[in-house]
């Protein structure tokens, strides 16, 4: 337990070091949310119809920015070799890294999501559901993104490869989360979409650490 807590603290400190990954993601999110209305129909009622969904798409793209740093830094300086030989199994290391990614990057983005959605024209009543879906979707992005980061270890264009791997895998959370928001706004049952999003996020949290650890072992061999 102490080893897991120490690793979590280390990863959390590294997430905020060397350029402030969370601040970069939130800044990108705010920038796109600000620029998007400038390229669309200036009529507020027309843009409001897609505001919640657009905020979700931008959230998914912003989550990709810091994925390359999850394993690449430890892989280059040899820390990943030491972690693989440490007291924690590599599956636990992968899970802790993904959980840290969620806490350090996805949760700040989830907190910013309701403000971005309202700024884009969404109804304020959507804010609590936007926050809940963004937090749950961020959990899925973090664990699926960890798998993509591990598969891209050692490649010269890791960021591009991660995007190619992760984008198809984060499509279901975007569909479920956006669908729940649209259903809520239309007065339709929104719980099925949120439950599907939750199921996907929990499945990713349960299964991806094993695939991520296998990819790390392959890169280290």
C-alpha positions as CSV (number, residue, x, y, z in Angstrom):
1,X,0.0,0.0,0.0
2,X,2.8,2.4,0.8
3,X,4.5,1.6,-2.5
4,X,1.3,2.4,-4.4
5,X,0.8,5.6,-2.5
6,X,4.4,6.7,-3.1
7,X,4.1,6.0,-6.8
8,X,0.8,7.9,-7.0
9,X,2.5,10.9,-5.3
10,X,5.4,10.7,-7.7
11,X,3.2,10.5,-10.8
12,X,1.1,13.4,-9.5
13,X,4.2,15.6,-9.0
14,X,5.5,14.7,-12.4
15,X,2.2,15.5,-14.0
16,X,2.4,19.1,-12.8
17,X,6.2,19.4,-13.5
18,X,8.0,20.2,-16.7
19,X,5.4,22.4,-18.4
20,X,2.2,21.8,-16.5
21,X,0.4,19.2,-18.5
22,X,-3.0,19.9,-16.9
23,X,-2.7,23.6,-17.5
24,X,-1.9,23.0,-21.1
25,X,-4.9,20.7,-21.6
26,X,-7.3,23.2,-19.9
27,X,-5.8,26.1,-21.9
28,X,-6.3,24.1,-25.1
29,X,-9.9,23.4,-24.1
30,X,-10.6,27.0,-23.3
31,X,-9.0,28.2,-26.6
32,X,-11.0,25.8,-28.8
33,X,-14.2,26.6,-26.9
34,X,-13.5,30.3,-27.5
35,X,-12.7,29.9,-31.2
36,X,-15.4,27.5,-32.2
37,X,-18.3,30.1,-32.1
38,X,-16.3,32.3,-34.4
39,X,-16.5,29.8,-37.2
40,X,-20.2,28.9,-36.9
41,X,-23.5,30.5,-37.4
42,X,-23.7,33.6,-35.2
43,X,-27.3,32.9,-34.3
44,X,-27.1,31.8,-30.6
45,X,-30.1,29.4,-30.8
46,X,-28.6,27.4,-33.6
47,X,-25.2,27.0,-32.0
48,X,-26.8,26.0,-28.7
49,X,-28.1,22.9,-30.3
50,X,-24.6,21.4,-30.7
51,X,-22.9,23.2,-27.7
52,X,-22.9,20.2,-25.3
53,X,-21.7,17.8,-28.0
54,X,-19.0,20.1,-29.2
55,X,-17.8,20.6,-25.6
56,X,-17.5,16.8,-25.3
57,X,-15.5,16.5,-28.6
58,X,-13.1,19.2,-27.5
59,X,-12.8,17.5,-24.1
60,X,-11.7,14.2,-25.8
61,X,-9.2,16.0,-28.0
62,X,-7.8,18.0,-25.0
63,X,-7.3,14.7,-23.1
64,X,-4.9,13.5,-25.8
65,X,-2.3,16.3,-25.2
66,X,-0.5,14.8,-22.2
67,X,-0.8,11.1,-22.9
68,X,2.6,10.9,-24.5
69,X,4.3,11.8,-21.2
70,X,2.7,8.9,-19.3
71,X,5.4,6.3,-20.1
72,X,7.8,7.9,-22.5
73,X,9.7,9.9,-19.9
74,X,10.2,6.8,-17.6
75,X,11.1,4.7,-20.6
76,X,13.8,7.0,-21.8
77,X,15.6,7.5,-18.4
78,X,15.3,3.9,-17.3
79,X,12.7,4.5,-14.5
80,X,10.3,2.1,-16.2
81,X,12.8,-0.7,-15.9
82,X,13.1,-0.1,-12.2
83,X,9.3,0.1,-11.8
84,X,9.0,-3.2,-13.6
85,X,11.4,-4.8,-11.0
86,X,9.8,-3.0,-8.0
87,X,7.4,-4.3,-5.4
88,X,4.3,-3.5,-7.5
89,X,3.3,-5.6,-10.5
90,X,3.5,-3.7,-13.8
91,X,-0.3,-4.0,-14.0
92,X,-0.6,-2.0,-10.8
93,X,1.9,0.6,-12.1
94,X,-0.1,1.0,-15.2
95,X,-3.3,1.4,-13.2
96,X,-1.8,4.0,-10.9
97,X,-0.4,6.0,-13.8
98,X,-3.8,6.0,-15.5
99,X,-5.5,7.0,-12.3
100,X,-3.0,9.8,-11.8
101,X,-3.7,11.0,-15.4
102,X,-7.4,11.1,-14.5
103,X,-6.9,13.1,-11.3
104,X,-4.3,15.5,-12.7
105,X,-5.7,16.1,-16.2
106,X,-9.2,14.7,-16.7
107,X,-10.8,16.1,-13.5
108,X,-9.6,19.7,-14.2
109,X,-11.0,19.3,-17.7
110,X,-14.3,18.0,-16.3
111,X,-14.6,21.0,-14.0
112,X,-14.0,23.3,-16.9
113,X,-16.5,21.4,-19.1
114,X,-19.7,22.9,-17.7
115,X,-18.3,26.4,-18.1
116,X,-17.3,25.7,-21.7
117,X,-20.7,24.2,-22.5
118,X,-22.6,27.2,-21.1
119,X,-20.2,29.6,-22.9
120,X,-20.9,27.8,-26.1
121,X,-24.7,28.2,-25.6
122,X,-25.8,25.1,-23.6
123,X,-28.6,25.6,-21.0
124,X,-27.3,26.1,-17.4
125,X,-29.5,23.2,-16.3
126,X,-27.2,20.8,-18.3
127,X,-24.1,21.8,-16.1
128,X,-24.4,19.0,-13.5
129,X,-24.8,16.3,-16.1
130,X,-22.0,17.8,-18.2
131,X,-19.7,17.6,-15.1
132,X,-20.7,14.0,-14.3
133,X,-20.4,12.7,-17.9
134,X,-17.1,14.6,-18.4
135,X,-15.6,13.1,-15.1
136,X,-16.7,9.6,-16.1
137,X,-15.6,10.0,-19.7
138,X,-12.3,11.3,-18.4
139,X,-11.8,8.1,-16.5
140,X,-12.2,6.1,-19.8
141,X,-9.9,8.5,-21.6
142,X,-7.2,8.1,-19.0
143,X,-7.1,4.3,-19.0
144,X,-7.6,3.9,-22.8
145,X,-5.0,6.6,-23.3
146,X,-2.5,4.7,-21.1
147,X,-2.8,1.8,-23.4
148,X,-2.2,3.9,-26.4
149,X,0.8,5.5,-24.7
150,X,2.3,2.1,-23.8
151,X,1.8,0.8,-27.4
152,X,3.7,3.9,-28.8
153,X,6.7,3.5,-26.5
154,X,10.0,3.8,-28.4
155,X,8.5,5.2,-31.6
156,X,9.7,8.5,-33.1
157,X,6.3,10.0,-33.6
158,X,4.6,8.8,-30.4
159,X,2.0,11.5,-30.3
160,X,0.7,10.7,-33.7
161,X,0.6,7.0,-33.0
162,X,-1.2,7.5,-29.7
163,X,-3.8,9.6,-31.5
164,X,-4.4,7.0,-34.1
165,X,-4.7,4.2,-31.5
166,X,-6.8,6.1,-29.0
167,X,-9.2,8.1,-31.1
168,X,-11.3,5.0,-32.2
169,X,-11.4,3.8,-28.6
170,X,-12.7,7.0,-27.2
171,X,-15.5,7.3,-29.7
172,X,-17.9,5.2,-27.6
173,X,-17.6,7.5,-24.5
174,X,-18.1,10.5,-26.7
175,X,-21.2,8.9,-28.2
176,X,-22.7,7.8,-24.9
177,X,-21.8,11.1,-23.1
178,X,-23.1,13.3,-25.8
179,X,-26.2,11.2,-26.2
180,X,-27.0,11.5,-22.5
181,X,-26.7,15.3,-22.8
182,X,-28.9,15.5,-25.9
183,X,-31.5,13.3,-24.3
184,X,-31.6,15.4,-21.1
185,X,-31.9,18.6,-23.1
186,X,-34.8,17.1,-25.1
187,X,-36.6,15.8,-22.1
188,X,-35.9,12.2,-22.9
189,X,-34.5,9.4,-20.7
190,X,-30.8,10.2,-20.3
191,X,-29.9,7.5,-17.7
192,X,-29.2,4.7,-20.3
193,X,-26.6,6.8,-22.0
194,X,-24.9,7.7,-18.7
195,X,-25.0,4.1,-17.6
196,X,-23.4,2.9,-20.8
197,X,-20.7,5.5,-20.4
198,X,-20.1,4.4,-16.8
199,X,-19.9,0.7,-17.9
200,X,-17.4,1.6,-20.6
201,X,-15.3,3.6,-18.2
202,X,-15.3,0.8,-15.5
203,X,-14.5,-1.8,-18.1
204,X,-11.6,0.2,-19.4
205,X,-10.3,0.7,-15.8
206,X,-10.5,-3.1,-15.2
207,X,-9.1,-4.4,-18.4
208,X,-6.7,-1.8,-19.9
209,X,-4.0,-2.1,-17.1
210,X,-3.3,-5.7,-18.2
211,X,-2.9,-4.8,-21.9
212,X,-0.9,-1.7,-20.9
213,X,1.5,-3.8,-18.8
214,X,1.9,-6.3,-21.7
215,X,2.8,-3.4,-24.0
216,X,5.3,-2.0,-21.6
217,X,7.0,-5.4,-21.2
218,X,7.2,-5.7,-24.9
219,X,8.9,-2.3,-25.2
220,X,11.3,-3.2,-22.4
221,X,12.3,-6.5,-23.9
